[in-house]
Amino acid sequence: MMKMVMIPSGLEEKRSVTSGELSKDLIPAFPIYEDIDMAEVIIGRLKREVRQHTKKKEEEERSFFLYGKPIATYVLLIMIAVMFYIVEQNGGSTHVLTLIEFGAKYNPAILEGEWWRFFSSMFLHIGFIHLFMNSPALFYLGGAAERMYGTSRFVLFILSLD
């Protein structure tokens, strides 16, 4: 059973209030539940609604980061691994002349018109530790960025880095 508690409205005015006037100014404030079991049922329902709403929001956020496959990220990782293998087989990835031969960003060559070095240098890594540190970063951060922004924007961003 519910009983309504009434509170006076308009008390912000500084005037004397008679009992007759007070009864006209009463408004319902909040219900008081005399039955504790009823209150527990309502609280339980409210908790379930909050949990459902929270779960729905978490799923929406999770789906935002897990939408689609980061294909461009996987392709970049494969290209970097293949390039690393080729460079290692042809003189080593720590040898400067080998890196220049395979497209390292070498300013004198760029000034002579080899503009493609801006892009080819993205696939070169100097040593295994460099490759080992950058690949997981590209896998996790690149994958998340590609899912958020889409493949075309991600590729445009990657190509603009160098």
Phi, psi and omega per residue, in radians:
M1 nan 2.395 -3.101
M2 -1.890 2.421 3.074
K3 -2.143 2.368 -3.127
M4 -1.596 2.358 3.033
V5 -1.721 2.345 -3.103
M6 -1.887 2.439 3.043
I7 -2.158 2.585 -3.132
P8 -1.278 2.482 3.047
S9 -1.798 2.754 3.090
G10 1.332 0.357 3.141
L11 -1.329 -0.108 3.134
E12 -1.174 -0.377 3.069
E13 -1.306 2.460 3.132
K14 -1.658 1.601 3.090
R15 -2.608 2.837 3.112
S16 -1.446 2.438 -3.078
V17 -2.055 2.231 3.079
T18 -1.569 2.877 -3.104
S19 -1.114 -0.539 3.099
G20 -1.179 -0.735 3.120
E21 -1.203 -0.626 -3.093
L22 -1.071 -0.717 -3.106
S23 -1.151 -0.502 3.099
K24 -1.277 -0.525 -3.024
D25 -1.602 0.098 -3.096
L26 -1.377 2.405 3.070
I27 -2.271 2.653 3.115
P28 -1.219 2.360 -3.111
A29 -1.776 -1.080 -3.121
F30 -2.777 2.645 3.138
P31 -1.379 2.545 3.017
I32 -1.951 2.218 -3.109
Y33 -1.638 2.056 3.125
E34 -1.360 -0.450 -3.123
D35 -1.670 1.979 -3.112
I36 -1.076 -0.651 -3.137
D37 -1.082 -0.677 3.111
M38 -1.113 -0.731 3.116
A39 -1.099 -0.726 3.129
E40 -1.124 -0.657 3.109
V41 -1.117 -0.779 -3.134
I42 -1.155 -0.744 3.108
I43 -1.089 -0.739 3.100
G44 -1.063 -0.736 3.109
R45 -1.106 -0.758 3.115
L46 -1.103 -0.696 3.098
K47 -1.073 -0.770 3.130
R48 -1.078 -0.743 3.135
E49 -1.102 -0.718 3.116
V50 -1.135 -0.763 3.122
R51 -1.087 -0.758 3.135
Q52 -1.101 -0.747 3.126
H53 -1.120 -0.762 3.124
T54 -1.101 -0.766 3.136
K55 -1.096 -0.717 3.121
K56 -1.091 -0.769 3.126
K57 -1.116 -0.744 3.118
E58 -1.077 -0.723 3.125
E59 -1.138 -0.670 3.095
E60 -1.108 -0.763 3.128
E61 -1.148 -0.736 -3.137
R62 -1.124 -0.726 -3.130
S63 -1.154 -0.488 3.097
F64 -1.096 -0.676 -3.110
F65 -1.545 -0.222 -3.108
L66 -1.964 0.232 -3.111
Y67 -1.288 2.145 3.057
G68 1.260 3.045 3.093
K69 -1.791 2.387 3.117
P70 -1.389 1.268 -3.053
I71 -1.030 -0.805 -3.112
A72 -1.079 -0.646 3.108
T73 -1.108 -0.790 3.124
Y74 -1.102 -0.732 3.127
V75 -1.099 -0.770 3.105
L76 -1.050 -0.771 3.134
L77 -1.087 -0.722 3.114
I78 -1.139 -0.764 3.137
M79 -1.091 -0.709 3.126
I80 -1.136 -0.751 3.134
A81 -1.130 -0.746 3.121
V82 -1.109 -0.788 3.137
M83 -1.092 -0.714 3.120
F84 -1.077 -0.769 3.132
Y85 -1.081 -0.786 -3.137
I86 -1.088 -0.785 -3.141
V87 -1.124 -0.718 3.119
E88 -1.098 -0.639 -3.138
Q89 -1.304 -0.284 -3.074
N90 -2.029 0.589 3.049
G91 2.239 -0.202 3.082
G92 1.737 2.505 -3.081
S93 -1.410 -0.071 3.086
T94 -1.792 -0.011 -3.135
H95 -1.569 2.108 -3.020
V96 -1.055 -0.801 -3.107
L97 -1.124 -0.622 3.090
T98 -1.129 -0.751 3.126
L99 -1.103 -0.735 3.108
I100 -1.108 -0.711 3.125
E101 -1.073 -0.596 -3.094
F102 -1.664 0.191 2.978
G103 1.886 0.385 3.087
A104 -1.088 2.716 3.127
K105 -1.274 1.711 -3.078
Y106 -2.086 1.898 -2.988
N107 -0.964 -0.781 3.112
P108 -1.022 -0.656 3.121
A109 -1.232 -0.641 3.106
I110 -1.126 -0.730 3.122
L111 -1.126 -0.435 3.101
E112 -1.472 0.064 3.052
G113 1.886 0.059 -3.135
E114 -1.517 1.162 -3.073
W115 -1.142 -0.412 -3.139
W116 -1.085 -0.293 3.115
R117 -1.108 -0.421 3.061
F118 -1.052 -0.620 -3.092
F119 -1.627 -0.686 -3.099
S120 -1.175 -0.489 -3.114
S121 -1.181 -0.337 3.116
M122 -1.163 -0.391 -3.068
F123 -1.703 -0.028 -3.132
L124 -1.708 2.445 3.078
H125 -2.307 2.366 -3.092
I126 -1.570 1.619 3.094
G127 1.622 2.838 -3.090
F128 -1.188 -0.658 -3.114
I129 -1.099 -0.724 3.087
H130 -1.033 -0.809 3.110
L131 -1.125 -0.757 -3.098
F132 -1.116 -0.580 -3.134
M133 -1.445 -0.650 -3.064
N134 -1.392 -0.576 -3.067
S135 -1.106 -0.833 3.086
P136 -1.096 -0.614 3.104
A137 -1.096 -0.782 3.103
L138 -1.129 -0.700 -3.121
F139 -1.065 -0.879 -3.068
Y140 -1.405 -0.920 -3.093
L141 -1.273 -0.732 3.114
G142 -1.129 -0.715 3.103
G143 -1.072 -0.764 3.118
A144 -1.138 -0.749 -3.140
A145 -1.129 -0.711 -3.140
E146 -1.152 -0.668 3.105
R147 -1.167 -0.668 -3.112
M148 -1.265 -0.797 -2.996
Y149 -1.747 -0.217 -3.098
G150 1.639 2.755 -3.051
T151 -1.133 -0.784 -3.074
S152 -1.135 -0.759 3.109
R153 -1.160 -0.656 3.132
F154 -1.111 -0.798 3.128
V155 -1.094 -0.744 3.096
L156 -1.053 -0.726 3.107
F157 -1.113 -0.814 -3.130
I158 -1.071 -0.749 -3.132
L159 -1.195 -0.386 -3.137
S160 -1.537 -0.080 -3.066
L161 -1.228 -0.654 -2.983
D162 -1.429 nan nan
